Amino acid sequence: MCTLSYLPLSEQQFFFTTNRDESPSRKAQLPKLHTQGNSFVVYPKDEQSGGTWMLCSKENISVCLLNGAYVKHKHLTSYRKSRGIVVLDFLSFASVIEFVREYEFSEIEPFTMIVVSAKNILTLEEIRWDGSSIHYRLLDPTLPRIWSSVTLYDSKVREDRRKWFKLWMETSRLSKESIIDFHKNAGRKDPSNALVMNRNDKVKTQSITQIRSVNSNLLMYYETLDPNSNIEIEIL
């Protein structure tokens, strides 16, 4: 929800990993298989809104949402719809372009949404809603990337995290375990801005979620950090 990495392995294989930084009072349910329209999807559910920050579908679509667009915005007292519901609404559209053109974004808090499709070859698309305009980019799916929420991390910290990510890629062998380790330990000397962060227990990293492709199927790994537990679900 607030830190996301994307690592391609081949034309159809990738790792998609996110840390959820949130108030400890905002609980989430463990991921499970849901029916959404005509599709089967796996996602953890935010108990407050009923939405999610990350999902994967039987159609080999993976989606992750981060809070904020380009700059830290002023939070309003109320919004028409939770951003977590927007992630579920996305599944009703045939493509990212159709979603961008036809979805009603008004009165929704700014966000960044990343979509990975592995139907035939990998595609990587980025949507940013800044509160007044929608912005779309088709990204190079062969390049690793990391995103950090602008609502929690200023430009310097976001650049520091990109450097940590680059150094880690240069010195590590890519695997599920090594990526999870990066998402747990990068920047730990600075607890307020580390990938597993804690700001006086008011906002802290609650969980790590990872989607990876396995033999043309998607598998979601979910680990809660306090207390520590994990679950893994595959969409067949």
C-alpha positions as a Markdown table, in Angstrom:
| # | Residue | x | y | z |
|---|---|---|---|---|
| 1 | Met | 0.0 | 0.0 | 0.0 |
| 2 | Cys | 2.9 | 2.3 | 0.7 |
| 3 | Thr | 5.9 | 0.6 | -0.8 |
| 4 | Leu | 5.8 | -1.5 | -3.9 |
| 5 | Ser | 8.5 | -3.2 | -5.9 |
| 6 | Tyr | 8.3 | -4.9 | -9.4 |
| 7 | Leu | 10.9 | -7.3 | -10.6 |
| 8 | Pro | 10.5 | -9.1 | -14.0 |
| 9 | Leu | 12.2 | -12.5 | -14.4 |
| 10 | Ser | 11.2 | -13.3 | -18.0 |
| 11 | Glu | 8.5 | -12.5 | -20.6 |
| 12 | Gln | 5.8 | -13.9 | -18.3 |
| 13 | Gln | 7.3 | -14.2 | -14.9 |
| 14 | Phe | 7.6 | -11.5 | -12.2 |
| 15 | Phe | 7.6 | -10.6 | -8.5 |
| 16 | Phe | 5.2 | -7.9 | -7.3 |
| 17 | Thr | 5.7 | -7.1 | -3.6 |
| 18 | Thr | 4.2 | -4.4 | -1.3 |
| 19 | Asn | 4.4 | -3.3 | 2.3 |
| 20 | Arg | 1.2 | -2.0 | 3.9 |
| 21 | Asp | 2.0 | 1.0 | 6.2 |
| 22 | Glu | -1.1 | 1.8 | 8.2 |
| 23 | Ser | -2.5 | 2.7 | 11.6 |
| 24 | Pro | -2.4 | -0.5 | 13.8 |
| 25 | Ser | -6.1 | 0.1 | 14.4 |
| 26 | Arg | -7.0 | -0.4 | 10.8 |
| 27 | Lys | -7.2 | -4.2 | 10.6 |
| 28 | Ala | -7.2 | -6.4 | 7.5 |
| 29 | Gln | -8.5 | -9.9 | 6.8 |
| 30 | Leu | -6.1 | -12.6 | 5.5 |
| 31 | Pro | -6.3 | -13.0 | 1.7 |
| 32 | Lys | -8.7 | -15.6 | 0.3 |
| 33 | Leu | -10.3 | -16.5 | -3.0 |
| 34 | His | -13.3 | -14.3 | -3.9 |
| 35 | Thr | -15.7 | -14.2 | -6.8 |
| 36 | Gln | -15.7 | -10.8 | -8.5 |
| 37 | Gly | -18.2 | -10.7 | -11.4 |
| 38 | Asn | -17.1 | -13.6 | -13.7 |
| 39 | Ser | -13.6 | -13.8 | -12.3 |
| 40 | Phe | -11.8 | -15.4 | -9.4 |
| 41 | Val | -9.5 | -13.1 | -7.5 |
| 42 | Val | -7.4 | -13.3 | -4.4 |
| 43 | Tyr | -6.9 | -10.4 | -2.1 |
| 44 | Pro | -6.6 | -9.3 | 1.6 |
| 45 | Lys | -9.6 | -7.2 | 2.7 |
| 46 | Asp | -9.4 | -3.9 | 4.6 |
| 47 | Glu | -12.0 | -4.4 | 7.3 |
| 48 | Gln | -12.9 | -0.7 | 7.4 |
| 49 | Ser | -13.8 | -0.1 | 3.7 |
| 50 | Gly | -14.3 | -3.7 | 2.4 |
| 51 | Gly | -11.7 | -2.9 | -0.3 |
| 52 | Thr | -8.1 | -3.9 | -0.8 |
| 53 | Trp | -4.7 | -2.6 | -1.7 |
| 54 | Met | -3.5 | -5.6 | -3.7 |
| 55 | Leu | -5.1 | -8.4 | -5.7 |
| 56 | Cys | -4.5 | -10.9 | -8.5 |
| 57 | Ser | -7.0 | -12.6 | -10.8 |
| 58 | Lys | -7.4 | -15.8 | -12.7 |
| 59 | Glu | -6.9 | -13.8 | -15.8 |
| 60 | Asn | -3.3 | -13.1 | -14.8 |
| 61 | Ile | -3.9 | -9.5 | -13.8 |
| 62 | Ser | -2.2 | -8.1 | -10.7 |
| 63 | Val | -3.1 | -4.7 | -9.2 |
| 64 | Cys | -1.6 | -2.7 | -6.4 |
| 65 | Leu | -2.7 | 0.7 | -5.0 |
| 66 | Leu | -0.5 | 3.3 | -3.2 |
| 67 | Asn | -1.8 | 6.3 | -1.4 |
| 68 | Gly | -1.2 | 9.7 | -3.1 |
| 69 | Ala | -0.2 | 10.6 | -6.7 |
| 70 | Tyr | 2.7 | 13.0 | -7.2 |
| 71 | Val | 2.8 | 15.2 | -4.1 |
| 72 | Lys | 1.5 | 15.0 | -0.6 |
| 73 | His | -2.1 | 16.3 | -0.7 |
| 74 | Lys | -4.4 | 17.8 | 1.9 |
| 75 | His | -6.6 | 15.1 | 3.3 |
| 76 | Leu | -10.3 | 16.0 | 3.3 |
| 77 | Thr | -12.8 | 14.9 | 6.0 |
| 78 | Ser | -14.8 | 12.7 | 3.6 |
| 79 | Tyr | -14.6 | 11.1 | 0.2 |
| 80 | Arg | -17.3 | 9.6 | -2.0 |
| 81 | Lys | -15.5 | 6.2 | -2.2 |
| 82 | Ser | -12.6 | 4.4 | -0.6 |
| 83 | Arg | -9.6 | 3.9 | -2.8 |
| 84 | Gly | -9.6 | 0.2 | -1.8 |
| 85 | Ile | -13.0 | -0.1 | -3.5 |
| 86 | Val | -11.5 | 1.4 | -6.7 |
| 87 | Val | -9.2 | -1.6 | -6.9 |
| 88 | Leu | -12.2 | -3.9 | -7.0 |
| 89 | Asp | -14.1 | -1.7 | -9.4 |
| 90 | Phe | -11.2 | -1.9 | -11.8 |
| 91 | Leu | -12.0 | -5.6 | -12.5 |
| 92 | Ser | -15.2 | -4.6 | -14.2 |
| 93 | Phe | -13.3 | -3.0 | -17.1 |
| 94 | Ala | -11.9 | -4.8 | -20.1 |
| 95 | Ser | -8.6 | -2.9 | -20.0 |
| 96 | Val | -6.6 | -0.2 | -18.2 |
| 97 | Ile | -7.3 | 2.3 | -21.0 |
| 98 | Glu | -11.1 | 1.6 | -20.7 |
| 99 | Phe | -10.9 | 2.1 | -16.9 |
| 100 | Val | -9.0 | 5.4 | -17.3 |
| 101 | Arg | -11.5 | 6.7 | -19.9 |
| 102 | Glu | -14.7 | 5.6 | -18.3 |
| 103 | Tyr | -14.3 | 5.4 | -14.5 |
| 104 | Glu | -15.8 | 8.1 | -12.3 |
| 105 | Phe | -12.8 | 9.4 | -10.3 |
| 106 | Ser | -14.3 | 12.5 | -8.8 |
| 107 | Glu | -14.3 | 12.8 | -5.0 |
| 108 | Ile | -11.9 | 10.0 | -4.5 |
| 109 | Glu | -8.6 | 10.6 | -2.6 |
| 110 | Pro | -5.5 | 10.7 | -4.8 |
| 111 | Phe | -3.8 | 7.5 | -5.5 |
| 112 | Thr | -1.3 | 5.6 | -7.7 |
| 113 | Met | -2.3 | 2.3 | -9.2 |
| 114 | Ile | 0.0 | -0.2 | -10.8 |
| 115 | Val | -1.3 | -3.0 | -13.0 |
| 116 | Val | 0.7 | -6.0 | -14.3 |
| 117 | Ser | -0.8 | -8.2 | -16.9 |
| 118 | Ala | 0.9 | -11.6 | -17.7 |
| 119 | Lys | -1.7 | -12.9 | -20.2 |
| 120 | Asn | 0.7 | -13.4 | -23.1 |
| 121 | Ile | 3.6 | -11.2 | -22.4 |
| 122 | Leu | 4.2 | -8.9 | -19.5 |
| 123 | Thr | 2.7 | -5.4 | -19.6 |
| 124 | Leu | 3.2 | -2.8 | -16.8 |
| 125 | Glu | 0.8 | 0.2 | -16.5 |
| 126 | Glu | 0.7 | 3.1 | -14.1 |
| 127 | Ile | -2.4 | 5.2 | -13.2 |
| 128 | Arg | -2.2 | 8.3 | -11.0 |
| 129 | Trp | -5.3 | 10.2 | -9.9 |
| 130 | Asp | -4.2 | 13.6 | -8.4 |
| 131 | Gly | -7.7 | 14.7 | -7.3 |
| 132 | Ser | -8.5 | 16.6 | -10.4 |
| 133 | Ser | -6.8 | 14.8 | -13.4 |
| 134 | Ile | -6.0 | 11.2 | -14.3 |
| 135 | His | -2.6 | 10.4 | -15.6 |
| 136 | Tyr | -1.6 | 7.2 | -17.5 |
| 137 | Arg | 1.8 | 5.7 | -18.4 |
| 138 | Leu | 2.7 | 2.5 | -20.2 |
| 139 | Leu | 5.9 | 1.4 | -18.5 |
| 140 | Asp | 8.7 | -0.8 | -19.8 |
| 141 | Pro | 8.0 | -4.2 | -18.2 |
| 142 | Thr | 11.6 | -5.4 | -18.5 |
| 143 | Leu | 12.8 | -2.9 | -16.0 |
| 144 | Pro | 12.7 | -3.3 | -12.2 |
| 145 | Arg | 10.9 | -0.5 | -10.3 |
| 146 | Ile | 10.1 | 0.7 | -6.8 |
| 147 | Trp | 7.4 | 3.1 | -5.7 |
| 148 | Ser | 6.9 | 4.7 | -2.3 |
| 149 | Ser | 3.8 | 6.6 | -1.2 |
| 150 | Val | 4.2 | 10.4 | -1.4 |
| 151 | Thr | 1.8 | 10.7 | 1.5 |
| 152 | Leu | 4.4 | 9.2 | 3.9 |
| 153 | Tyr | 7.8 | 9.7 | 2.1 |
| 154 | Asp | 9.2 | 12.9 | 0.8 |
| 155 | Ser | 11.3 | 13.1 | -2.4 |
| 156 | Lys | 14.6 | 12.6 | -0.6 |
| 157 | Val | 13.4 | 9.4 | 1.2 |
| 158 | Arg | 11.9 | 8.1 | -2.1 |
| 159 | Glu | 15.3 | 8.6 | -3.8 |
| 160 | Asp | 17.1 | 6.9 | -0.9 |
| 161 | Arg | 14.8 | 3.9 | -1.3 |
| 162 | Arg | 15.5 | 3.8 | -5.0 |
| 163 | Lys | 19.2 | 3.6 | -4.2 |
| 164 | Trp | 18.7 | 0.9 | -1.6 |
| 165 | Phe | 16.7 | -1.1 | -4.3 |
| 166 | Lys | 19.4 | -0.6 | -6.9 |
| 167 | Leu | 22.2 | -1.7 | -4.6 |
| 168 | Trp | 20.2 | -4.7 | -3.4 |
| 169 | Met | 19.6 | -5.8 | -7.0 |
| 170 | Glu | 23.3 | -5.5 | -7.8 |
| 171 | Thr | 24.3 | -7.6 | -4.8 |
| 172 | Ser | 21.5 | -10.2 | -4.4 |
| 173 | Arg | 20.2 | -13.3 | -6.1 |
| 174 | Leu | 16.6 | -12.8 | -7.0 |
| 175 | Ser | 14.2 | -15.1 | -5.2 |
| 176 | Lys | 11.0 | -15.0 | -3.3 |
| 177 | Glu | 13.0 | -15.1 | 0.0 |
| 178 | Ser | 15.5 | -12.4 | -1.0 |
| 179 | Ile | 12.8 | -10.0 | -2.1 |
| 180 | Ile | 10.9 | -10.5 | 1.1 |
| 181 | Asp | 14.1 | -10.0 | 3.0 |
| 182 | Phe | 14.7 | -6.7 | 1.2 |
| 183 | His | 11.2 | -5.6 | 2.1 |
| 184 | Lys | 11.8 | -6.4 | 5.7 |
| 185 | Asn | 15.3 | -5.1 | 6.2 |
| 186 | Ala | 16.1 | -2.3 | 3.8 |
| 187 | Gly | 16.8 | 1.0 | 5.6 |
| 188 | Arg | 16.4 | -0.4 | 9.1 |
| 189 | Lys | 18.8 | 2.1 | 10.6 |
| 190 | Asp | 16.1 | 4.7 | 10.0 |
| 191 | Pro | 12.9 | 3.2 | 11.5 |
| 192 | Ser | 10.7 | 6.1 | 10.4 |
| 193 | Asn | 11.6 | 5.6 | 6.7 |
| 194 | Ala | 12.7 | 2.0 | 6.5 |
| 195 | Leu | 10.7 | -0.4 | 4.3 |
| 196 | Val | 9.4 | -1.9 | 7.6 |
| 197 | Met | 8.7 | 1.4 | 9.2 |
| 198 | Asn | 7.3 | 2.6 | 12.6 |
| 199 | Arg | 6.4 | 6.2 | 13.5 |
| 200 | Asn | 5.7 | 6.0 | 17.2 |
| 201 | Asp | 3.2 | 3.2 | 16.7 |
| 202 | Lys | 0.8 | 5.6 | 15.0 |
| 203 | Val | 1.7 | 4.4 | 11.5 |
| 204 | Lys | 3.7 | 1.2 | 11.0 |
| 205 | Thr | 4.2 | -1.6 | 8.5 |
| 206 | Gln | 1.4 | -4.1 | 9.1 |
| 207 | Ser | 2.1 | -6.7 | 6.4 |
| 208 | Ile | 4.0 | -7.7 | 3.3 |
| 209 | Thr | 2.1 | -9.1 | 0.3 |
| 210 | Gln | 3.8 | -10.6 | -2.7 |
| 211 | Ile | 2.4 | -11.8 | -6.0 |
| 212 | Arg | 4.5 | -14.0 | -8.2 |
| 213 | Ser | 3.9 | -16.0 | -11.4 |
| 214 | Val | 4.4 | -19.7 | -11.2 |
| 215 | Asn | 3.9 | -21.9 | -14.3 |
| 216 | Ser | 1.5 | -19.4 | -15.8 |
| 217 | Asn | -0.5 | -19.1 | -12.6 |
| 218 | Leu | -0.4 | -16.4 | -10.0 |
| 219 | Leu | 0.4 | -17.0 | -6.4 |
| 220 | Met | -0.1 | -14.6 | -3.5 |
| 221 | Tyr | 2.1 | -14.7 | -0.4 |
| 222 | Tyr | 0.9 | -12.7 | 2.6 |
| 223 | Glu | 2.8 | -12.1 | 5.9 |
| 224 | Thr | 1.6 | -10.2 | 8.9 |
| 225 | Leu | 4.4 | -8.7 | 11.0 |
| 226 | Asp | 2.7 | -8.2 | 14.4 |
| 227 | Pro | 2.0 | -11.0 | 15.2 |
| 228 | Asn | 4.1 | -12.8 | 12.6 |
| 229 | Ser | 2.2 | -15.3 | 10.5 |
| 230 | Asn | 1.9 | -16.1 | 6.8 |
| 231 | Ile | -0.3 | -17.7 | 4.2 |
| 232 | Glu | 0.1 | -18.6 | 0.5 |
| 233 | Ile | -2.7 | -19.0 | -2.1 |
| 234 | Glu | -2.5 | -20.0 | -5.7 |
| 235 | Ile | -5.0 | -19.2 | -8.4 |
| 236 | Leu | -5.3 | -22.3 | -10.6 |
